[in-house]
């Protein structure tokens, strides 16, 4: 059974160290001309080696520099060819032969070919020492389980076995069949990188600092090298990442000559930067700011397809949450509809399970838990508890997420409804970086906490499999029925059979109630009207290829 955990984890603990290490001088840009896009994210990237990160701000950059064997059709979760033009699978589902695109070169001028594909897969497989820490290789471990030589008993045998390069074909052999294998290859973590550049600039050098992985070579900071439409130019921490057009790109030349990505953490500051035209566009528009953008001359709102879930974790390792009656009381004590109505500006729906409706395997007939304070109190009394029941409830600060634009307001509303439902809520909080997510992963963020997930690819395994396929300290439970059915579903390559297994799994999960999902949202981006060709991805990692900026 594979090891899975909430994305980011201890990786975020290394961010502050990384930001100090990377800083270098670069003058302020002149502003967005017709050949430049200035875009604002919420934070700096962590590193620029996609195999070693798991956060969206890093992938925003690496998506432009690197490409994978496959990619998503823009605006969808449909897998289509990228550096591979086609692929075939053996009858047993274990062998995948990828026919590769010819004439493609990495940014350093070296050839992309089958040998380079195998070099990348074997690099991941042979990671050792600090690279086997979850803060270094979260996505590799989530998909491929383990390494050639596992150095921890928490790791499982590797799904990956070997890669053979023959002519224009790279053949990947797996230890067993695996449904998520192909769709997972759209992840930036599995993008193709120049073997020569990685060797030259120490991509495989790293160490653990203050409990998290940190690269010690210069590759992940100053020399990221892929085949993508844009090349790395410079990173000034706290100010901008600058990318320039790849003039030798294998597709048509990108319209933009320069891309500048600025980190602006505050929602209001991002909006003001767009209003003053310091930037051409930004992500994570707060719902309450959407009318302001829509009513402004020369500005527009783009919708990101909904592909996320916001939820309240219930940690069963902390009594009395190991009692199903108490978990049911929590579910009935959370006024989810009011939170969705009040804080999402009509851009969310109440969630009833841990994956969005458009993912195959979604079960509309799972058990529901409507807000009912009196029922919650009765359940607590049936559990033998004296009212009010004191619980610790955590929420994050210093962050806005697509599924949770304003965590504090969500928390305050939920705390109020729980207080009416027989609980005494003790509030706890922490900054998103580096403390909060690490505490959630470790299972130390109270009885309850606010968190969420944006999907990485169009497969139920990326939602319920990620959360519940094996034991995680975040949830603090073991349920063999749930673990086993998710194991079976992951290995099932017949689509109809797999979907039926996920239907059953979702019913089991919501009966067992490891947490309370409360919202699926439609995130928004804000742009100048003159920005054209931007297609928002469901997974939150958007390609800038094809984007153009019109005249002033």
N, C-alpha and C positions, 0 to 999 in steps of 0.2 A: 504494500500500500504506500502511495507516495506521500511525501511531506508537502503540506500546503500551509500557507499563512496569508494574512492580509498584506497586500502589496505595500511597499515603502519600508515598513519595519525599521530596523536599526540603521538602514541606509541613510535615513534622514539625519541621524545623529552625526554623520560625517559632513553634513553640508557646510556648517560654519567653518570647519577646518579647510574644506575645499575652497571656499570663497576667499579666504585670506591668502591661500597659496597661489591663486590664479591671477590676482589683480595685476593689471598692467595699464599703461597710459594709452588713451585714444581720445582725440578731440571730439566734441559734440558734432553730430551730423548737421548739415545745412538744412535739413528738413526734407519731406517727401516730394521729390520731383517726379516726373512721369516715369522715370526708370528706377525708382526706389520705393520700397514698401517699408514703412515704419510701423511695427506691430507691438502691442503690449501684452505680455503674459502677466502672471501674478507673482513670479519669482524667477531667480536665476536657475539655469540648469544645475544639476548636481555634477555630472561629468559628461563628456562627449563621446565616450565609448558606450554604445547602446547595449552591449552585452553585460554591462556593469551597473545599469540603472533600472529603475522601475517607476519613475515619476513622470507625469505628463509634461512638465516644463522642460525636462531634458529631451523627451521624445519629440517635442515641438521642433527642436533644433535638429536632432539626428534624423528626423524624417526627411529633411531637405538635403542632407549630406549623403545618406546611405539608401540603398534599396535592397529588397529581399528577393528570393526566388519567386514569390508570389506577392500580390498586393490586393487591397480592397478596391472594387469598383467605386469611384468617387461618390460619396454620399450614402453608401450602402454597406452591408456586411457580406456582400457577394465576393468570393475569391476569384481573382483573374490573374493571368500571366504577368510577370514582370521580368526579372532577369532570366527566368525559365520561360520558354515559349510553350511548353507542354509537359505532361508527366503521365506515367502509367504506373499501375499498382499490380503486384503479384496477386494470385488467387487467395493466398493466405493473409494478405493485407500487411505483410511485414516488410516488403521490399518496394521502394519507390524510386523510379528512374526519371530524372529530370533532364529534358533536352534544353540546352542553354542557348541564350541569345549570342550571336557571333558579333565580333568587332567591338565589344564594349571594353572600355578601359577605366581603371581606377583613376582618381585625381592625380596620383603621382606618375601616371603614364604607364604603369604596369598593366598587364592583361588580366581581365576577368575571364576565367575559364573553369573547367571542371576541377583542376588541381586547387584553385583558390577556394572553391566551394568546400572541398574536403578539408582544406587547411582550417577553414572557419569552424566546421563541425567538430573537427578533432581538437581544435583549441578549447572549445567549451568542454568537451568530453575529458580532456586531460588537465583541466584546472585542478590545482592542489593548494594545500595550505590555506592562507587567508581567502583565496578565491572560492573556497567551498563554503564560506560563511554565507548565510542567507542574505545579508546586507550587500553582498557582492553579486550574487548570481541568482536572484529571486526567480526570474522567469525561466532560466534553464532548469532549475530544480522543480518548478511548478509543472513543467511540461515533460522533462526527461528524467526526473526523480533523483538521479545520482550520477556519479562520475566513474571513470575507469577504476580508480582506487579510492573508495570512500574512506574518509578519515573520521567519520562520526557515525555512531550507531543509529542516529536519527535519519540518516540517508538510506534510500532504497536502491536496489540494483538498477543500473541505468537502462532506460528505454532504448537509447541509441546504442548500436553495436559497431557499425562501420560505415565507411564511405569509400567508394571506388571511382576513380576518374578514368574514363575510357573515351577517347576522342572528345566529342562535344556533349557527353552525357555524364552526369554525376549520379551514382546509384547509392541511395541511403538504405541501410538495413536496420530494422528495429528488432528488439528482443521479442515483442509481441505486437499484435495489431492494436491500433490506437485511433479512435475516431477523431480526436482533436488535433492530431499531428499536422495535417495539411492546413486547416484554418489557423492554427497557432503560428505558422510560418509568416503570417502577415505582420507579426509583432516586430517592432524595431530592434528588439533584443536579438533577433535572429537575422538581422541584415548582414550583407556581405561586406567585409572590410579588407583592405589591402594587406595581404600577409607581409609584404616587404616593409610597408610603413609601420605595422605593428612591431616587427622585429627591430627596426631601426630606432624607434622611439620608446621602447620599453613598455609595450602594452601589457605584458605579462608580469610586471613588477607591481607589488602592492603589499600592504600590511594592515593589521587591525590596530586602529587608534581609538581610544575611549569607547571600546565596545562595538565599533563599526569599521567596515572596510574603507581603505583609502588607497588610491593608486599612487605609486611613487615614481613611475615613469612620466614622461611628458606627453605621451600619446593622447591620453584622455582629456588633456587640458589645452594642448596647442597644435596637435597634428592629426585630428580625426580625418580619415581618408576613405571615402566610399566611391560609388559610381553615380551618385545622384545629380540632380540638376543644378545644385549649388555647392560651392566649395567654401570651406572654412577660411575666414580672413583674420578675425580677431575677437577676443572675449575680454571685455572690461567689466569686472565683477561689480554688480550694483548699478551698472549703467547700460550695457548693451552687449549683444553678440552680433557680429557683422559677418554676413555671408555674401559671396560674389558669384556671379553666373559662371557655370561650367561651359565654356565655349566649345568644348568637345563632346557635349552630351549626346548620347545615342539617339534620343528622340529629337523633335524640333527644338530649336533654341528657345529657352525660357524668355518671356517678354521682359521680365525685370532684370536689371543689371545688378542691383544690390538689395539685400534684405537686412533690415536692422530690427532685432527683437529686444525690447526693453522690459526690464522687470519693474512692475508697479504693483505693489501688494494691496493697496487700498482701493476699494470699489469706487469711491467718490473721486479719487485722484485719477483713476483710469478714465472715468467719464469726462472729467475736466480736461484731460490731455487730448481727448478726441474733440471736445467742443472748441478748444483753442487751436486745433489742427497740429499739435505737437506730434501726434500719431495719426496714422491712417485708419487704424482699426484695433480692436481689442477683444479679448475673450472674457468669459465669466461676467457678463453684464448682470447686475443685480436686478431682480424682477421689477422693483419699484422705479428703476431708471429707464425702463423700456419706453414708456410714454414720452419721456423727455427727449430721447433720441429720435423717436418716430416723428415728433412734432417739429424738430429742428430742421431748418433748411440745409440741404446738402448732406444730410446724414441718413442712415438706414439701419435696420435691424435684420440680421440673418438668424434663422432658427437652426439649431443642431438637432438632428433626429433623436428622440428620447431613447436612451439605452443605458439606464442606470437604476439604482435603487438606493434610497436612504433608509436607514434602519436604526433601531435601538438594540444594542447588544444586551443580552441577559447572560451574565456569567454564572453558570451553575456550580462553579467551584466555590462560590461564596454563598453559604446558606443565608436565608431560606430559599434561594433561587433554584436549588436542586429539587424543590417540590413543584410538581406540575400545577397544583392549585394556585401557588403564588405566581408562577409565570402567567397563568391565565388571568389572574387579578391584575398584573402589570398590563397585559394586552388590553383588557377592558377598561383600564384606568388611563390609557393614553388617548387623548382626544385628537386623533389623527386628522379627521375631516376639518376641524377648526384650524389646525396648523396649516394644512394645505390651502384652505380658503383665505387665510389671513396673510400668509407670508410668501406666496408663490405667484401672486398677480395673475391667476388663471392659467398658469403654465405648468401645472402638475396635476396628477391624479393620485388618489389614495392607493397605496400598494397593499396587496394582500398576500404576497409571497416574495421570495428573494430573487426574482428575475423578472424582467419586463415582459409584457404580453406578447411582443413580437418574436420572442425567442421560442423555437420549437420545444415542446415539452411543458410549456406553461399550462397550468391546470386551473381552469375557471371555477372548479368545484371544490377547492380546498376549504377547510374550515375558516370562517371569518370571526372576527372578534370586535364587534361594535362597541363604541364608547358607552359604558354603563357603570357609573360609580357605585350604585347600590349592589350590583352583582359582584363587583370587585371586592367590596367590603365583606360580602357573604362568603366569597371564596377564601379570603384571608382567615376568617373565623373558622371555616371548615378545616383549614390547615392547622388549627389549634393555636393561632397567633393572637396576641392582644393588640388592639388598635390604639394608636397608629403604629404601623410597622416601619421602623427606621431603615432607610436605604441610602447608599451613597450613589450619586448620579453625576457623571462627568460629561463636560462638553469642551470643545476646543476654542482657542482664541487665535487671532491673527491669521484667519484663513477664510476664504470663500470657496466653496466647492460647487460643481454643477448641480449636485443633488441637495445641497445645503448652503444656500447663499448667505444666510445669517444665522450661524449656530446658536448664538446667545438667545435670540428671540424664540427659536424653536424650543430650546431648553426651558426657558421661562414659562412658555405655554404648557409644555408637558409637565413640568414640576407642579404647576397650579392644578392641572387636572388630576395628577396623582395624589396631591394633598386632599382633594375632594373624594378620593377613592380609597382611603384608609391607610395611606402611606405618609411618613414624615421624611421629606426629601432633604438630604444633606448635599449641598452643591459643592462640586469640586471642578477645577478647570486647569488647563495647562496650554502653553503655546503648541500649535500644530507641529512646528519644527523647533527643537528636535524631540520634545518630550511626549506629546500627546499620543501620536500613532504608535510609538514604541511601547507606551504603557498599555494601550489597547491590545497590541500583539502579545505582550507578556502576561496579560490577564490581571494587571494591577490597576486598571482604570475603573474601580468601583463595581457595585452590583449591576449598574446600568451605564451605558455610554452612548453618545451619538457618533455615528460614523456612516459610511456608505461606500458605494462602488460604482464605477463606470466600466462597462464591459470592454474587453480587449479584442474580442472577435465573436462571430455569431454562433455560439455554441453554448448549450446549457451548462456544460462542464466548467465554463469560465465563470459561472455564477455559483450555482449550488455545489458543484464539484470543488471549486476553490474554497468555499466556506466550510463544507461539512463532510468531505470524503474521508477525512481522518481526524484524529484528535487535534485540537488547537487550543492553547491556553486562553485565547480570546473568549471562547465559548465555554470551556471548562467541562466538557461532557464527552462520553463515549456512548455511542448508540450503534451496535453492530448491524442492525437492520438497515439503518440509513447508510452507514459506511459501505456495506456490501452491495446495495443496489446501485450506489454511485460508482463503485468499482466496475460492476457489470455494464452499466451504461457507458462508461468511458471506453470500454473495449469493444462495444457493439458498433459495427460498421454499417449494418443495415439500418437505414434511416427510420423506417416505420417502427422497427423493434426498439430502436434507441429512444424514440420519442415516447413510446409507451412506458419505458422504464423511468424516464424523467417525469412523466405524469404521476406515476406511483410515488416516486421520490418526493415530489413536491407535496403530495398529500401527507406522507409520513412526516415530513419536516414541519408542516404547519400544525399537525396534531401534537407533535412533540414540543414545538414552540421554543426553539433555542434563542429567539429574538423576535422583535416586532418590526417588520417592514412597514414604512409609513408613506413613502412618496416615490413616484416615478416622475421625473421632470423633463421639460423641453428647454434646455439651456439656450441662451441667446448670445450673439456676438454683435458688436456695434462697429459700423464702418462709415467712412465717407462714401457718398454716392458714386464718386468717380473710381472707386475700387471695383473691378470687374473680375469675374471668373473664380471667385473664392467659393469653394464647395465644402461645407462643414461636414465632417465625418461623425458618424454615431459614436465612435470610440474616443473622440476628442483629440486625435492626432491628425492634423490637417496638412495635406500637401500644398505648398505654395506654388508649385509648378502650374502654369496656366493662368496665374493671377496677373493682372495688369492694373496700372493706375493711369487714369485719364488726365487731361490737362487741368490746370488750376481753375 
